[in-house]
Amino acid sequence: MTLPPSELIIRPDGSIFHLCIRPEQLADRVVLAGDPERVSLIGQYFDRRECEVVNREYHTLTGTYRGKRITALSHGIGCGNIDIVMNELDALANIDFATRTLRPVFRPLTLVRIGTSGGLQPDVPIGAAVVAEQSVGLDGVLYFYAGSERVRDIAFEDELLCRLPWHVAGVRPYVVSADAALVDQIACHDMLRGVTLTANGFYAPQGRLLRLPLTDPALNDRLAAFRYHGRRITNCEMESSALAGLAALMGHRAMTLCCIIAARAGKQMNTAYNDHLPRLIETVLDRI
């Protein structure tokens, strides 16, 4: 099958439409971040830089760290951006841009997202690093792809809907797991592991009340109290479910690691969270 120009959009310089990078500029190891400035911070650890490209919220930097070729890439905010980034990274790795056909040999990518998040549990403090072993997605992105049931934890979903009164019409949470071997590789024995809630917005979808009333003001409390086979929802952010789900469908390895910057139960926030990121970045670069 030859992919038409309207589906696989390639710029005149041979780069993919949104990320604006060419296939040869992508490393097998990818460190993802929401903030374009965080890519600059990651790049400070590189021994050598090959290329740097900025377009919109997408900031890409490929180089080497202690002999490992790594691409650092910002994805912006939300699962809609993750849909763009994952499809374009997969295209760069597995589609021949000259013929617009799939490459005969699959090239797997390893993707680790370093994000920020709000803690839902009282014992998940500001400054902690939480690895999303599983993600509960409220975004709906995965439902647009055939075969999503292959990578979803249907039993977890059913239990969540059965035991947790759900008052938001039209939103069915889905549950996906990060790559287990990659989680072990990055988290080792010194990081907290949990279930991350991926919201489809920052304010009401995460229970933040400003001027507009919430459909379900008690949702965060019920999510924090929910338990399933000893697992609990530890934190809330906006990207991990789509990343884990799309990567699993495509055959890539992916996971999310978040620095907790808000204690939702205690109503506390740390806006100086950048102080916690260098240690996390260096750990990921060492272990990826």
Backbone as a ProteinNet text record, in pm:
[ID]
protein_1_A
[PRIMARY]
MTLPPSELIIRPDGSIFHLCIRPEQLADRVVLAGDPERVSLIGQYFDRRECEVVNREYHTLTGTYRGKRITALSHGIGCGNIDIVMNELDALANIDFATRTLRPVFRPLTLVRIGTSGGLQPDVPIGAAVVAEQSVGLDGVLYFYAGSERVRDIAFEDELLCRLPWHVAGVRPYVVSADAALVDQIACHDMLRGVTLTANGFYAPQGRLLRLPLTDPALNDRLAAFRYHGRRITNCEMESSALAGLAALMGHRAMTLCCIIAARAGKQMNTAYNDHLPRLIETVLDRI
[TERTIARY]
83.4	0	87.6	58.5	128.6	45.2	105.9	34.6	26.4	-93.9	-108.8	-61.7	-34.5	17.8	-73.1	-204.6	-295.9	-288	-235.4	-229.6	-89.8	11.9	150.7	201.6	208.1	242.4	391.8	460.8	605.3	635.9	718	755.8	855.8	872.4	965.3	1108.3	1149.9	1286.1	1297.1	1188.2	1192.1	1159.9	1112.2	1079.2	929.8	895.5	755.8	687	556.8	484.7	495.3	463.3	461.6	598	665.7	793.9	905.4	889.3	988.8	1126.6	1131.9	1260.6	1253.9	1371.9	1381.9	1412.1	1384.7	1404.4	1543.3	1646.7	1783	1815.9	1730.6	1755.4	1694.4	1628	1561.9	1644.7	1671	1740.8	1640.3	1690.8	1603.9	1554.4	1632	1592.4	1538.8	1419.6	1355.7	1312.9	1355.4	1311.6	1213	1091.2	983.8	957.3	915.9	878.8	771.3	686.4	582.7	635.9	724.4	774.5	894	888.7	1003.8	1132.2	1121.2	1239.6	1305.4	1227	1284.2	1376.5	1351.8	1442.3	1578.5	1578.4	1705.5	1778.7	1703.3	1764.6	1823.1	1750.4	1802	1927.7	1927.2	2040.7	2168.3	2158.3	2277.8	2361.4	2299.2	2371.8	2435.3	2401.8	2455.5	2604.2	2678.4	2820.1	2838.4	2745.6	2753.5	2612.8	2592.4	2462.3	2470.8	2374.8	2369.7	2281	2160.7	2065.6	1967.8	1911.9	1810.2	1707.7	1579.7	1471.8	1358.6	1304.1	1191.7	1078.9	960	840.5	720.5	656	544	589.2	513.1	552.8	649.7	687	771.8	918.7	995.4	1138.4	1213.6	1292.8	1364.5	1515	1583.2	1728.7	1783.1	1865.7	1928.1	2077.5	2129.6	2272.3	2311.9	2427.4	2475.1	2497.7	2470.2	2493.9	2567.3	2694.1	2776	2770.2	2781.7	2787.3	2652.5	2542.7	2409	2348.5	2300	2233	2089	2050.9	1921.7	1857.5	1726.1	1649.2	1565.8	1577.2	1490.8	1386.4	1260.4	1151.3	1041.2	994.9	880.3	752.3	646.3	520.4	406.9	432.3	323.6	231.3	108.5	15.5	-101	-133.7	-254.9	-236.6	-335	-328.1	-343.4	-405.7	-410.6	-272.3	-184.7	-46.1	28	-1.6	61.9	22.9	-101.4	-145.8	-59.9	-31.1	54.2	196.7	253	393.2	415.5	328.1	349	336.2	238	222.4	337.8	387.9	498.3	630.5	652.3	772.8	770.4	654.9	643.3	663.3	609.8	629.5	776.7	845.1	988	1067.4	1025.5	1098.5	1061.2	936.6	887.8	821.9	829.4	779.1	892.3	906.4	1004.4	946.5	1005.6	950.5	965.1	1061.5	1082.5	971	928.7	826.3	689.4	683.3	559	499	585.3	541.3	606.4	547.6	601.8	736	828.8	958.2	940.4	1016.1	997.6	1039.7	1133	1180.5	1134.4	1062.6	1009.8	1121.8	1120.4	1217.9	1147.6	1174.2	1107.9	1177.7	1099.5	1152	1130.8	1219.6	1206.2	1180.2	1065.4	1023.1	995.4	1061.3	1039.7	997.9	880.1	831.7	860.1	924.9	947.8	847.1	747.7	641.6	628	526.4	489.8	345.1	310.4	183.1	136.6	7.2	-49.2	-72.5	-29.4	-48.2	-189	-251.6	-386.8	-388.2	-275	-267.4	-191	-233.8	-164.7	-18.3	16.2	153.9	237.7	189	267.5	304.6	420.5	453.2	502.9	498.8	560.4	709.5	758.7	899	923.1	823	838.9	835.3	901.3	895.9	804.6	702.8	605.4	606.7	624.1	622.9	482.6	429.2	295.9	306.3	287.3	281.3	157.8	48.1	-74	-128.9	-210.3	-273.4	-422.5	-500.6	-645.1	-672.9	-715.3	-733.2	-875.7	-892.8	-1022.6	-1031.2	-925.9	-912.8	-987.3	-1000.8	-1072.5	-992.3	-865.4	-786.8	-777.4	-754.9	-729.5	-850.5	-971.3	-1091.7	-1103	-1028.7	-1033.6	-945.7	-870.4	-782	-837.3	-845	-896.9	-806.8	-868.6	-792.1	-744.2	-800.5	-753	-772.8	-872	-896.7	-777.9	-691.3	-572.9	-474.7	-474.2	-375.1	-439.6	-570.4	-640.1	-663.9	-668	-701.6	-852.2	-927.7	-1073.4	-1129.4	-1070.2	-1119.1	-1105.9	-993.6	-972.4	-1078.1	-1100.9	-1200.8	-1339.5	-1378.4	-1510.4	-1524.7	-1419.8	-1424.6	-1433.5	-1361.2	-1364	-1504.8	-1569.6	-1703.3	-1808.8	-1782.3	-1876.6	-1873.4	-1754	-1738.8	-1728.3	-1706.6	-1688.4	-1802.4	-1900.2	-2010.3	-1957	-1999.8	-1943.6	-2050.9	-2032.3	-2135.3	-2103.4	-1993	-1955.2	-2001.6	-2113	-2172.1	-2079.7	-2073.6	-1997.7	-1850.3	-1801.9	-1660.2	-1648.8	-1588.5	-1562.6	-1412.2	-1366.4	-1221.8	-1167.9	-1046.5	-977.6	-848.1	-798.5	-680.1	-576.3	-454.6	-344.4	-220.9	-134	-11.1	108.3	205.1	333.2	409.9	516.4	599.5	666.2	635	678.9	830.8	897.7	1043.3	1107.6	1050	1103.8	1081.9	966.9	941	1046.6	1076.2	1179.2	1315.3	1344	1473.4	1492	1388.4	1399.5	1372.3	1270.1	1231.7	1324.2	1380.5	1465.4	1392.6	1463.6	1402.6	1390.6	1409.9	1413.3	1309.7	1209.1	1103.4	967.5	876.8	740.6	667.6	594.2	515.5	367.6	286.7	145.3	62.7	-63.4	-156.2	-180.8	-158.8	-172.3	-303.5	-377.3	-497.9	-459.3	-501.6	-477	-606.9	-612.3	-731.6	-727.7	-844.2	-852.1	-863.9	-813.6	-809.2	-738.1	-709.7	-633.7	-723	-836.2	-919.3	-1030.5	-1149.3	-1258.1	-1227.4	-1164.5	-1134.7	-1040.5	-967.1	-882.6	-941	-1066.8	-1133.1	-1099.3	-1043.1	-1011.6	-1132.9	-1168.1	-1285.2	-1241.9	-1274.5	-1251.7	-1388.9	-1436.5	-1568.2	-1679.6	-1646.4	-1749.9	-1766.6	-1889.1	-1911.6	-1872.2	-1841.9	-1800.6	-1920.2	-1918.2	-2021.6	-2015	-1893.3	-1875.4	-1767.3	-1801.9	-1701.5	-1627.1	-1685.1	-1623.1	-1540.9	-1523.2	-1456.8	-1315.5	-1235.5	-1097.6	-1091.3	-1180.1	-1181.3	-1213.6	-1307.8	-1343.8	-1232.5	-1167.9	-1054.3	-941.3	-914.5	-807.2	-839	-966.4	-1005.9	-1016.5	-1020.1	-1039.1	-916.1	-942.5	-836.4	-875.8	-777.2	-801.7	-681	-700	-591	-466.9	-488.3	-378	-326.1	-376.5	-332.3	-420.8	-360.9	-434.3	-393.6	-480.2	-451.5	-370.4	-246.3	-151.6	-146.8	-169.2	-146.1	-226.1	-227.8	-308	-226.6	-231.3	-163.7	-243	-179.7	-258.1	-206.2	-110.9	-55.3	-28.4	-14.1	45.4	-39.4	-172.9	-257	-241.3	-245.1	-230.3	-91.3	10.1	147.1	159.2	116	127.3	42.1	-79.6	-169.7	-124.8	-88.7	-45.8	86.1	177	304.4	280.8	192.3	163.9	100.5	7	-55	46.9	142.2	241.1	358.6	377.8	489.2	611.5	598.2	709.8	704.3	814.7	821.8	806.9	716.4	696.1	652.5	684.4	642.1	646.7	580	579.7	630.2	713.4	766.6	737.3	668.3	627.3	686.7	725.6	762.8	635.3	605.3	485.4	509.8	426.3	443.8	323.9	218	100.6	48.6	13.1	-51.8	-199.9	-276.8	-416.3	-497.1	-467.6	-542.8	-514.8	-390.3	-352.8	-362.2	-405.5	-423.3	-293.2	-180	-50.6	8.5	89.6	148.9	291.3	381.7	519.9	545.7	548.6	573.7	722.2	807.9	953.1	999.3	915.7	943.4	1066.6	1115	1233.5	1354.1	1352.8	1462.9	1472.4	1358.4	1357	1390.3	1386.2	1397.3	1537.7	1645	1777.8	1812.9	1782.1	1811.9	1731.9	1606.1	1522.7	1573.9	1609.3	1659.2	1786.7	1878.2	2004.9	1982.2	1889	1857.3	1802.5	1712	1654.4	1759.7	1843.3	1950.1	2047	2075.5	2164	2103.3	1970.6	1905.8	1837.6	1811.2	1739.8	1825.9
-119.2	0	125.2	215.8	343.7	449.3	516.5	614.6	747.8	801.7	926.3	1048.1	1157.8	1279.3	1337.8	1314	1368.4	1293.7	1167.8	1086.3	1091.8	1069.6	1084.5	1216.2	1319.4	1453	1476.5	1486.9	1505.8	1643.3	1718.6	1852	1841.7	1949.5	1946	1907.5	1935.1	1899.4	1754.9	1676.4	1536.1	1510.1	1610.3	1593.9	1570.3	1510	1483.3	1614.1	1623.3	1750.5	1830.9	1772.3	1849.3	1855.7	1742.1	1738.9	1803.8	1804.2	1866.7	1802.6	1673	1602.9	1493	1452.3	1348.3	1213.8	1102.8	970.6	950.1	996.9	973.2	1055.1	1150.5	1232.8	1175.3	1061.3	999.8	885	887.9	778.6	671.9	553.4	445.5	472.3	547.3	584	726.9	746	877.1	915.4	1033	1088.1	1200	1186.5	1280.3	1372.9	1494.3	1590.8	1682	1735.4	1824.9	1961.9	2014.1	2150.5	2155.9	2240.2	2253	2292.9	2371.5	2412.2	2294.2	2191.1	2073.2	1997.7	2008.1	1947.2	2015	2145.7	2217.6	2171.8	2146.9	2098.3	1960	1872.6	1738.3	1747.2	1837.8	1852.1	1895.1	1957.9	1997.8	1877.8	1761.2	1640.5	1566.8	1604.9	1534.7	1566.2	1464.2	1482.8	1545.7	1514.2	1565.6	1584.9	1690.9	1717	1700.2	1626.7	1607.8	1711.6	1729.5	1820	1874.3	1990.2	2050.4	2118.8	2085	2137.3	2183	2300.1	2352.7	2389.9	2339.6	2377.9	2372.5	2486.7	2496.6	2450.8	2357.4	2308.2	2191	2151.6	2034.3	2077	2044.4	2076.9	1944.4	1919.2	1792.8	1816.6	1734.7	1742.5	1600.1	1566.9	1434.6	1448	1360.8	1362.3	1234.7	1238.1	1120.4	1153.6	1054.2	1063.3	936.9	951	837	723.2	760.3	660.8	616.5	660.1	621.3	732.4	696.4	794.7	811.5	934.8	962.7	1082.8	1075.1	1190.2	1242.1	1370.3	1436.3	1514.5	1502.6	1561.2	1612	1733.6	1785.7	1757.9	1723.2	1686.5	1783.2	1886.5	1975.8	1912.4	1965.6	1923.3	1845.9	1731.5	1659.5	1541.3	1451.5	1329.2	1353.5	1464.3	1496.9	1515.5	1579.2	1595.8	1462.3	1376.2	1244.3	1165.1	1178.5	1111.6	1155.2	1283.5	1335.4	1282	1295.3	1258.3	1109.7	1023.9	879.8	835.6	889.5	849.7	899.2	1018	1070	1002.6	969.3	893.8	755.1	690.1	557.6	565.3	669.8	686.5	706	789.4	812.4	682	595.1	470.6	360.2	358.6	238	259.8	381.2	406.8	462.8	409	459.4	585.6	700.2	826.5	840.5	772.5	783.8	712.5	595.3	516.1	526.7	584.6	595.6	458.6	361	225.5	183.8	82.5	32.8	-33.9	-10.7	-77.8	-227.1	-314.3	-458.9	-506.5	-435	-474.7	-370.2	-415.3	-323.9	-270.6	-140.8	-76	-31.8	-99.4	-61.5	56.6	140.6	254.4	232.7	290.9	292.7	436.3	458.5	594.5	609.5	706.6	736.5	882.6	904	1040.6	1087.9	1203.6	1267.4	1380.4	1361.5	1459.3	1515.8	1598.3	1651.2	1610.8	1606.9	1547.2	1593.7	1574.7	1601.5	1471.5	1463.8	1344	1337	1220.5	1202.2	1137.2	1079.8	1010.9	1096	1095.9	1176	1138.9	1011.2	967	974.7	1046	1071.5	1219.2	1251.6	1391.8	1468.3	1598	1684.2	1652.6	1639.3	1605.7	1459	1373.8	1230.2	1200.5	1091.6	1043.2	921.4	926.9	817.9	761	630	559.5	504.3	529.7	480.7	337.9	239.7	101.2	80.3	145.6	145.4	287.5	312.7	443.2	425	508.4	512.6	633.4	609.9	717.7	768.5	899.4	963.8	1034.9	1023	1103	1046	914.1	852.4	829.3	874.1	861.6	717.4	625.6	486.7	422.6	469	410	433.9	528.5	555.5	459	371.7	276.3	135.3	61.6	-74.8	-164.1	-254.2	-351.6	-301.7	-190.4	-137.5	-234.8	-323	-420.5	-513.7	-525.4	-611.4	-559.3	-427.8	-369.3	-309.8	-322.6	-266.8	-372.9	-330.8	-418.4	-407	-490	-480.5	-510	-606.8	-641.7	-523.1	-451.8	-332	-226.4	-206	-108.2	-141.1	-268	-309.3	-288.8	-321.8	-305.6	-157.7	-75.7	67.9	123.8	84.3	134.5	74.3	-47.4	-114.7	-55.5	-30.5	10.3	160.8	233.4	377.3	446.3	502.4	570.4	673.8	661.2	744.3	838.7	967.6	1065.6	1152.4	1126.1	1206.1	1131.1	1173.5	1103.5	1107.8	996.6	992	964	948.3	918.7	781.4	686.8	555.2	541.9	532.1	518.3	389.5	396.3	275.6	261.3	139.3	112.3	41.6	94.9	35.3	27.3	-67.5	-86	-33.4	19	54.4	-73.8	-63.8	-180.6	-225.2	-347.1	-393.5	-400.1	-449.2	-459.4	-321.5	-225.5	-89.8	-24.9	-49.8	1.9	-49.5	-179	-235.6	-173.4	-150.7	-94.6	47.3	128.8	268.9	287.9	223	243.2	172	57.5	-25.8	-48.3	-22.5	-44.8	84.4	198.1	321.5	424.4	381.1	473	416.1	503	464	427.1	316.5	273.5	283.4	317	330.3	330.4	368.3	383.2	531.8	579.6	721.9	748.2	847.1	890.7	993.2	969.6	1065.3	1138.9	1265.6	1346.7	1411.4	1447.3	1513	1664.1	1716.9	1860.5	1886.4	2012.8	2047.7	2092.4	2151.9	2210.4	2113.7	2126.2	2038.7	1889.6	1843.8	1700.1	1649.6	1740.1	1700.6	1748.4	1790.5	1828.8	1966.6	2053.5	2189.8	2280.4	2350.9	2437	2582.9	2656.2	2800.3	2868.9	2909.3	2974.3	2877.7	2779.7	2688	2570.9	2533.4	2420	2287.7	2187.8	2056.3	1962.1	1874.9	1772.1	1677.3	1643.6	1547.7	1598.6	1681.4	1739.4	1636.7	1518.1	1417.1	1313.8	1334.9	1233.1	1203.4	1305.6	1281.8	1200.9	1227.9	1153.2	1006.5	980.1	840.2	768.9	842.3	782.4	748	836.1	811.5	693	668.7	560	425.4	426.9	304.4	212.8	82.6	-18.5	-134.4	-189.2	-304.4	-397.1	-512.5	-608.7	-541.4	-456.6	-389.7	-267.1	-238.2	-121	-1.1	116.7	239	347.4	445.6	556.7	660.7	673.9	754.4	900.3	928.2	1064.4	1090.8	1216.6	1257.8	1350	1322.9	1406.4	1401.9	1425.2	1443.3	1369.7	1277.3	1214.6	1064.5	1006.2	872.3	762.3	773.1	665.4	653.1	766.1	762	714.2	756.5	712.6	562.2	509.4	365.4	285.6	332.4	258.2	255.6	370.3	374.3	299.9	314.3	242.7	92.1	44.8	-98.9	-146.9	-70.7	-109	-112.1	-17.9	-6.4	-102.6	-155	-246.4	-181.2	-58.9	10.2	-7.9	23.4	19.3	161.6	182.8	318.4	316.9	426	443.3	591.8	626.8	763.8	765.7	865	888.9	1034.1	1058.1	1194.1	1241.8	1367.6	1436.7	1498.9	1469.1	1522.9	1668.8	1757.4	1900.8	1960.7	1881	1928.3	1816	1849.9	1754.7	1789.6	1716.2	1753.7	1739.8	1635.2	1615.8	1728.3	1774.7	1881.1	2020.5	2031.1	2159.9	2241.3	2173.2	2240.7	2229.3	2328.5	2332.8	2385.5	2323.4	2370.4	2421.1	2552	2607.4	2610.5	2580.2	2576	2431.5	2354.5	2211.4	2181.8	2279.1	2253.8	2212.6	2245.1	2204.5	2052.9	1983	1837.5	1763.7	1832.9	1765	1718	1793	1746.5	1605.5	1573.9	1439.3	1333.6	1362.9	1269.1	1249.4	1357.2	1349.7	1266.7	1293.3	1218.4	1069.9	1038	896.6	829	895	836.7	818.8	917.9	907	794.9	775.7	666.9	529.3	518.6	387.6	350.6	447.8	416.6	332.9
0	0	0	-91.4	-97.1	-25.2	70.8	152	77.9	58.6	-18.4	58.9	-10.9	53	160.4	150.5	251.2	383.4	381.4	502.8	565.9	486	530.6	471.3	556.8	507.3	524.5	412.8	412.2	353.3	423	375.6	259.3	183.5	69.4	106.7	232.1	273.2	320.7	308.9	347.8	493.3	563.8	705.9	725.5	838.6	872.7	912.6	889.8	890.1	1019.5	1134.5	1258.6	1327	1336.1	1407.5	1325.7	1194.2	1104.4	1113.7	1142.1	1138.3	1032.1	984.5	883.9	950.2	883.6	945.3	1003.8	934.8	984.2	1109.1	1145.2	1263.7	1391.4	1380.1	1495	1550.5	1681.6	1749.3	1793.1	1825.7	1874.4	2015.9	2092.8	2228.7	2226.7	2281.7	2279	2420	2464	2592.1	2561.6	2611.9	2582.7	2700.6	2671.3	2774.7	2717.7	2803.2	2754.9	2716.2	2796.8	2783.3	2687.8	2583.1	2493.2	2565	2671.4	2746.7	2816.2	2847	2913.4	2818.9	2689.3	2592.1	2598.7	2614.6	2629.4	2753.7	2861.3	2985.4	2966	2896	2867.8	2782	2685.2	2595.1	2663.8	2780.9	2855	2899	2903.9	2946	2828.8	2705.8	2590.1	2572.9	2532.5	2501.7	2363.8	2274.5	2137	2083.4	2005	1944.4	1793.6	1736.1	1590.8	1524.2	1580.1	1516.3	1619.3	1589.4	1675.3	1586.2	1607.9	1525.1	1616.1	1588.8	1666.8	1571	1598.5	1523.5	1617.6	1635	1728	1866.6	1929.8	2061.9	2054.7	1932.8	1915.3	1901.6	2001.8	2005.9	2008.3	1906	1893.5	1896.3	1975.6	1986.3	1989.1	1891.7	1886.5	1909.3	1995.3	2026.2	2096.4	2162.4	2234	2380.6	2463.9	2607.9	2649.8	2688.1	2730.3	2628.3	2502.6	2395.7	2343.4	2404.9	2360.4	2274.8	2158.1	2073	2122.5	2150.7	2212.3	2144.5	2124.4	2079.1	2195.4	2225.1	2322.4	2243.9	2284.6	2206.5	2298.1	2273.8	2349.5	2271.5	2345.5	2281	2310.9	2391.8	2426.7	2529.3	2539.5	2643.3	2583.7	2644.1	2610.6	2517.6	2521.1	2442	2292.6	2253.7	2111.8	2054.1	2129.7	2085.1	2084.4	2181.1	2183.9	2059.4	2014.8	1892.2	1773.7	1764.5	1656.6	1670.4	1788.3	1809.9	1786.8	1842.3	1827.6	1682.4	1610.8	1471.2	1385.6	1414.5	1332.8	1368.1	1495	1530.7	1467.1	1472.2	1411	1260.5	1198.2	1053.7	1020.1	1099.2	1076.1	1086.2	1177.4	1200.3	1101.6	1056	988.4	852.4	799.2	664.3	578.9	459.9	364.8	300.8	329.9	279.9	128.5	69.6	-75.6	-152.2	-101	-171.2	-106.2	14.3	91.1	121.7	144.8	179.5	310.9	375.7	501.5	478.1	568.8	560.8	591.6	526.8	547.2	685.5	748.1	881.6	982.3	1083.6	1184.8	1274.1	1299.5	1387.5	1515.9	1627.1	1752.6	1819	1883.8	1957.7	2106.7	2186.2	2331.6	2373.3	2438.6	2469.9	2619.3	2680.2	2821.6	2833.5	2888.1	2907.2	3049.2	3061	3190.7	3202.8	3289.2	3300.4	3440.5	3457.1	3588.7	3616.1	3743.5	3778.6	3915.2	3940.7	4072.1	4146.3	4269.9	4350.3	4407.4	4397.2	4449.9	4587.7	4627.6	4756.8	4858.3	4984.5	5086.7	5105.2	5076.3	5096.9	4969.2	4868	4746.5	4749.8	4804.9	4833.3	4711.4	4721.6	4621.4	4613.4	4492.4	4470.2	4443.9	4472.8	4448.7	4299.2	4259.8	4121.9	4117.1	4032.8	4023.3	3882.1	3873.1	3745.4	3720.9	3603.3	3568.1	3515.8	3604.1	3557.4	3470.7	3509.7	3430.1	3423.9	3323.6	3309.8	3285.9	3352	3329.8	3241.4	3118.6	3023.1	3016.6	3031.3	3013.8	2879.2	2797.9	2675.8	2556	2548.4	2437.2	2311.3	2305.4	2181.9	2134.7	2225.3	2186.5	2118.9	2149.5	2091.7	1941.7	1888.3	1745	1665.1	1732.8	1667.1	1684.4	1572.6	1577	1662.2	1735.7	1813.9	1948	1996.2	2124.7	2238.7	2225	2332.7	2354.1	2253.9	2267.2	2371.1	2392.3	2482.7	2608.1	2620.8	2736.5	2842.5	2968.6	3080.3	3101.8	3031.3	3032.2	3170.6	3241.6	3375.6	3470.8	3462.9	3544.8	3508.7	3379.8	3335.6	3391.4	3379.6	3426.4	3576.7	3650.7	3795.9	3833.6	3760.9	3787	3768.1	3659.4	3629.8	3722.5	3769.4	3858.4	3999.2	4049.3	4188.7	4207.8	4098.3	4108.4	4034.4	4106.1	4036.5	3937.4	3812	3705.5	3654.2	3677.3	3646.6	3524.6	3456.4	3339.3	3215.1	3158.3	3044.4	2923	2851.3	2727.1	2741.8	2863.8	2886.9	2951.9	2881.5	2939.1	2958.1	3082.6	3106.3	3043.7	2992	2947.5	3027.2	3038.5	3119.1	3033.3	3032.3	2956.6	3045.7	3013.9	3089.9	3012.6	3085.5	3025.9	2996.8	2919.4	2892.2	3022.1	3066.2	3198.4	3210.3	3105.8	3111.5	3116.3	3043.1	3044.5	3181	3242.4	3377.8	3473.9	3467.8	3556.4	3528	3401.4	3361.8	3414.7	3408.5	3448.7	3597.6	3648.7	3788.9	3885.7	3841.4	3928.5	4061.8	4173.6	4304.8	4384.9	4318.5	4396.5	4352.8	4274.5	4234.8	4271.2	4310.2	4341.2	4212.8	4216.9	4102.1	4136.4	4035.9	4062.9	3936.6	3952.3	3840.6	3822	3700.9	3670	3597	3642.5	3573.5	3467.1	3342.9	3235.6	3205.4	3242.1	3220.3	3082.5	3031.5	2900.8	2914.3	3023	3046.6	3178.5	3206.2	3326.9	3442.4	3411.8	3517.5	3559.4	3508.6	3554.4	3540.2	3429.1	3419.6	3529.1	3594.1	3706.5	3839.9	3838.2	3961.6	4012.8	3926.4	3969.7	3949.6	4054.3	4051.9	4053	3945.6	3941.1	3937.1	3820.2	3814.4	3775.1	3689.4	3641.8	3737.5	3770.5	3860.9	3794.9	3877.6	3830.3	3821.3	3720.7	3710.8	3829	3871.3	3980.5	4075.1	4173.1	4263.6	4348	4367.1	4454.1	4377.9	4246.5	4165.6	4213.7	4240.1	4283.5	4412.2	4505.9	4631.5	4607.1	4518.5	4490.8	4414.6	4323.4	4252.3	4348.9	4443.7	4540.6	4630.3	4657.7	4746.6	4674.6	4542	4464	4475	4490.5	4493.3	4403	4332.2	4245.1	4252.9	4316.1	4335.2	4395	4493.6	4561.5	4490.1	4370.5	4295.5	4328.3	4323.7	4352.3	4252.5	4235.2	4144.8	4221.8	4185.4	4263	4221.9	4094.5	4045.1	3919	3876.7	3762.4	3672.1	3540	3441.5	3312.4	3195.1	3072.7	2949	2962.9	2842.2	2849.3	2965.7	2974.2	2911.4	2916	2861.8	2710.5	2640.4	2494.5	2455.1	2528.7	2499.5	2515.7	2629.6	2654.8	2557	2531.2	2444.7	2299.9	2244.7	2105.6	2085.7	2181.3	2170.2	2168.6	2255	2260.1	2129.6	2074.8	1947.5	1834.7	1836.7	1730.1	1746.5	1867.7	1892.5	1951.9	2003.5	2066.7	2218.5	2284	2430.5	2482.8	2578.5	2628.3	2773.7	2841.6	2980.6	3014.6	3125.4	3175.7	3319.1	3346.8	3480.7	3514.1	3626.1	3659.7	3791.1	3791.5	3914.3	3971.5	4096.4	4160.4	4198.2	4143	4170.2	4243.6	4260.5	4333.8	4421.6	4544.3	4635	4633.5	4555.8	4537	4665.1	4742.8	4867.8	4967.1	4971.6	5064	5006.8	4878.2	4811.8	4806.2	4784.8	4780.3	4641	4604.3	4471.5	4479.6	4402.5	4394.9	4253.2	4235.5	4102.6	4069.3	4166.7	4143.8	4123.3	4051.6	4036.9	3952.2	3875.6	3792.7	3875	4004.6	4091.4	4103.6	4085.1	4100.3	3970.7	3857.8	3728.9	3690.8	3721.2	3677.5	3724.6	3848.3	3899.2	3822.5	3795.8	3721.7	3579.7	3514.4	3377.2	3370.7	3461.7	3460.9	3486.5	3575.2	3603	3479.6	3409.8	3288.5	3182.3	3161.5	3060.5	3094.1	3221.3	3263	3234.9	3252.8	3251.2	3120.2	3033.6	2910.1	2814.8
[MASK]
++++++++++++++++++++++++++++++++++++++++++++++++++++++++++++++++++++++++++++++++++++++++++++++++++++++++++++++++++++++++++++++++++++++++++++++++++++++++++++++++++++++++++++++++++++++++++++++++++++++++++++++++++++++++++++++++++++++++++++++++++++++++++++++++++++++++++++++++++++++++++++++++

